[in-house]
């Protein structure tokens, strides 16, 4: 009976994971579905140091109509099994205009970033807290603006099966919290953005 109850809980969780995002998508007035392709990797140099690399390719439409390319690299230092610091660099071209693709006038950004990652576990749910600072040089129309941003991300990884082999199914969710700090001489404006993936 317990196996049936656990199976039903998993099915309800999977259905909720499909339906809830559809509610957010249906509230959007945009009539096209975009795409966000991501690759993340880590190359271990030794027990303490590793190289973080990632590439994200975003389109206004699925597989077409370029929006943004985000290649990012960083050097990780493992403090212990539950914490790590990283410093890195990213160069990010962005097309702010719909239907212009990679050929139009791009906004380019040089970004230096630092982050601290803290992991913990409650029962079988793994949590990850990411605290990131970014120094951003954004160039548009031959004008470069300097901006700072602080970001926090909370992610949770919930196993959907009890298998102890490589092929195991997980539900992964995350929330980003951005604080953009735009400096104009002495004045500092704070803007808060929630991103729901």
C-alpha positions as CSV (number, residue, x, y, z in Angstrom):
1,X,0.0,0.0,0.0
2,X,2.9,2.4,0.8
3,X,4.3,1.8,-2.7
4,X,1.0,2.8,-4.3
5,X,0.8,5.9,-2.1
6,X,4.4,6.9,-3.0
7,X,3.7,6.3,-6.7
8,X,0.5,8.5,-6.5
9,X,2.5,11.3,-4.8
10,X,5.1,11.2,-7.6
11,X,2.5,11.3,-10.3
12,X,0.8,14.3,-8.6
13,X,4.1,16.0,-8.3
14,X,5.0,15.5,-12.0
15,X,1.5,16.7,-13.1
16,X,1.9,19.8,-10.9
17,X,5.3,20.5,-12.4
18,X,3.8,20.4,-15.9
19,X,0.6,22.4,-15.1
20,X,2.0,25.2,-12.9
21,X,4.5,26.4,-15.6
22,X,1.7,26.3,-18.2
23,X,-0.4,28.7,-16.0
24,X,2.5,31.2,-16.1
25,X,3.0,30.7,-19.8
26,X,-0.7,31.2,-20.6
27,X,-0.7,34.5,-18.7
28,X,2.0,35.9,-21.0
29,X,0.7,38.0,-23.9
30,X,3.6,36.9,-26.2
31,X,2.3,34.5,-28.9
32,X,5.6,32.8,-29.6
33,X,7.5,30.3,-27.5
34,X,11.2,31.0,-27.2
35,X,14.1,28.7,-26.4
36,X,16.9,28.7,-23.8
37,X,19.6,26.1,-24.5
38,X,22.1,25.6,-21.7
39,X,25.3,23.6,-21.2
40,X,27.2,23.5,-17.9
41,X,30.5,21.8,-17.2
42,X,33.2,21.4,-14.6
43,X,36.8,20.3,-15.3
44,X,38.6,19.2,-12.1
45,X,42.2,20.3,-11.8
46,X,42.8,18.8,-8.4
47,X,40.9,18.2,-5.1
48,X,40.4,21.9,-4.5
49,X,40.4,23.6,-7.9
50,X,38.2,23.2,-10.9
51,X,37.2,25.2,-14.0
52,X,33.5,26.1,-14.5
53,X,32.3,26.7,-18.0
54,X,28.9,27.2,-19.4
55,X,27.2,28.4,-22.6
56,X,23.6,29.6,-22.8
57,X,21.9,30.3,-26.1
58,X,18.6,32.1,-26.0
59,X,16.2,32.7,-28.9
60,X,13.0,34.7,-29.3
61,X,11.5,31.7,-31.0
62,X,12.3,28.0,-30.7
63,X,15.7,27.5,-32.4
64,X,15.4,30.7,-34.4
65,X,15.5,34.5,-34.1
66,X,18.7,35.1,-31.9
67,X,18.2,36.9,-28.6
68,X,21.4,36.2,-26.5
69,X,24.6,34.2,-26.2
70,X,26.1,33.8,-22.8
71,X,29.5,32.0,-22.6
72,X,30.9,32.1,-19.1
73,X,34.1,30.7,-17.5
74,X,35.3,30.7,-13.9
75,X,37.8,29.2,-11.5
76,X,36.3,27.3,-8.6
77,X,37.8,26.8,-5.2
78,X,36.3,24.1,-3.0
79,X,36.2,25.2,0.6
80,X,34.7,21.9,1.8
81,X,32.0,19.4,0.6
82,X,29.2,21.9,1.1
83,X,30.8,25.2,0.0
84,X,32.7,26.7,-2.9
85,X,33.7,30.1,-4.3
86,X,34.1,31.0,-7.9
87,X,35.5,34.0,-9.8
88,X,35.0,34.4,-13.6
89,X,34.3,36.3,-16.8
90,X,31.6,36.4,-19.4
91,X,31.2,38.2,-22.8
92,X,27.5,38.5,-23.7
93,X,26.1,39.7,-27.0
94,X,22.3,40.5,-26.9
95,X,19.8,41.4,-29.6
96,X,17.2,43.7,-28.0
97,X,15.1,44.0,-31.1
98,X,12.8,41.2,-32.2
99,X,13.4,39.8,-35.7
100,X,16.9,41.3,-36.2
101,X,18.9,38.3,-35.3
102,X,22.7,38.3,-34.9
103,X,23.1,40.7,-37.8
104,X,21.5,43.8,-36.2
105,X,23.0,46.2,-33.7
106,X,23.9,44.1,-30.7
107,X,24.2,45.2,-27.1
108,X,27.5,43.7,-25.8
109,X,28.5,43.1,-22.2
110,X,31.8,42.3,-20.5
111,X,31.0,40.8,-17.1
112,X,33.3,39.9,-14.2
113,X,31.6,37.8,-11.5
114,X,32.2,36.2,-8.1
115,X,30.0,33.7,-6.3
116,X,29.7,31.7,-3.1
117,X,27.7,28.4,-3.2
118,X,26.4,26.7,-0.1
119,X,24.8,23.3,-0.1
120,X,22.6,21.5,2.5
121,X,20.3,18.6,2.6
122,X,17.0,18.0,4.4
123,X,16.0,14.3,4.2
124,X,16.3,13.5,0.5
125,X,16.0,17.0,-0.9
126,X,19.2,18.8,-1.8
127,X,19.3,22.6,-1.5
128,X,21.8,24.9,-3.1
129,X,22.1,28.6,-2.3
130,X,24.1,30.7,-4.7
131,X,25.2,34.3,-3.9
132,X,26.7,36.1,-6.9
133,X,28.1,39.6,-7.4
134,X,28.6,40.9,-11.0
135,X,30.4,43.9,-12.3
136,X,29.0,44.7,-15.8
137,X,30.2,46.9,-18.7
138,X,27.3,47.2,-21.1
139,X,27.9,48.7,-24.5
140,X,25.0,50.0,-26.7
141,X,25.4,52.5,-29.5
142,X,29.0,53.3,-28.7
143,X,28.1,54.2,-25.1
144,X,29.3,51.9,-22.2
145,X,27.5,51.9,-18.9
146,X,29.0,50.4,-15.8
147,X,26.5,48.4,-13.6
148,X,26.7,46.2,-10.5
149,X,24.3,43.4,-9.7
150,X,23.8,41.1,-6.7
151,X,22.0,37.8,-7.3
152,X,20.7,35.1,-5.1
153,X,19.4,31.7,-6.4
154,X,17.8,29.0,-4.3
155,X,17.5,25.6,-6.0
156,X,16.1,22.3,-4.8
157,X,16.7,18.9,-6.2
158,X,14.1,16.2,-5.4
159,X,14.6,12.6,-6.4
160,X,11.5,11.1,-8.1
161,X,12.8,7.6,-7.8
162,X,14.8,5.6,-5.2
163,X,17.1,4.0,-7.8
164,X,20.8,4.1,-6.7
165,X,22.1,3.9,-10.3
166,X,23.2,6.5,-12.8
167,X,19.7,6.7,-14.4
168,X,17.6,8.4,-11.8
169,X,14.8,11.0,-12.3
170,X,14.9,14.3,-10.5
171,X,12.6,17.3,-10.2
172,X,14.8,20.4,-10.2
173,X,13.5,23.9,-9.5
174,X,15.1,27.3,-8.9
175,X,14.3,30.9,-8.2
176,X,16.5,33.9,-9.0
177,X,16.4,37.1,-7.0
178,X,18.2,40.0,-8.7
179,X,19.1,43.4,-7.3
180,X,20.4,45.6,-10.0
181,X,22.4,48.5,-8.7
182,X,22.7,51.3,-11.3
183,X,25.1,54.0,-10.3
184,X,24.5,57.6,-11.6
185,X,27.1,59.8,-9.9
186,X,26.0,59.6,-6.2
187,X,22.4,58.3,-6.7
188,X,21.9,54.5,-6.5
189,X,18.6,53.0,-7.9
190,X,17.6,49.5,-6.8
191,X,15.4,47.4,-9.1
192,X,14.2,43.9,-8.1
193,X,13.4,41.3,-10.7
194,X,11.9,37.8,-10.2
195,X,12.6,35.3,-12.9
196,X,10.4,32.3,-13.1
197,X,12.1,29.6,-15.2
